């Protein structure tokens, strides 16, 4: 990471000597103005981590280590769907930011609507696939070491459908640097 940062710093100085990195050029007021939106973006990441790790800790404390294995393995299998929809959202993010910055709200609205439909269709299709094929996939993946719980898988699949849709619908706000309302609602 440090080598990458050094290269970026060197390349920036070479291409844009007018841009100076450092604390001398900034003011506390500018830092405060920049840090507040970043704080809300940070809160989004913290809440995602709390949901992911917090649920595991709760399951472990209430049901024990064996339940954690089944819970985490089932969640990981279901979250493959979220990885695909997250990739779609990440791919569209720069375009959404550009459209919002240009004030092209009609195109932005249509792109967001199309993305929501595509993500919802994909999550439903993937959820159906995992509903019917989750047990053999789990058996293959864990070599039969982890018992498959169909009800748990179905609960995760409902959550994954919800999460895919919510992440896609709130993506416009995040891409437009409006993290506050999204962070406060999660």
Secondary structure, 3 states (H helix, E strand, C coil): CHHHHHHHHHHHHHHCCCCCCCCCCCCHHHHHHHHHHHHHHHHHHHHHHHHHHHHHHHHHHHHCHHHHHHHHHHHHHHHHHHHHHHHHHHHHHHHHHHHHHCCCHHHHHHHHHHHHHHHHHHHHHHHHHHHHHHHHHHHHHHCCCCCCCHHHHHHHHHHHHHHHHHHHHHHHHHHCCCHHHHHHHC
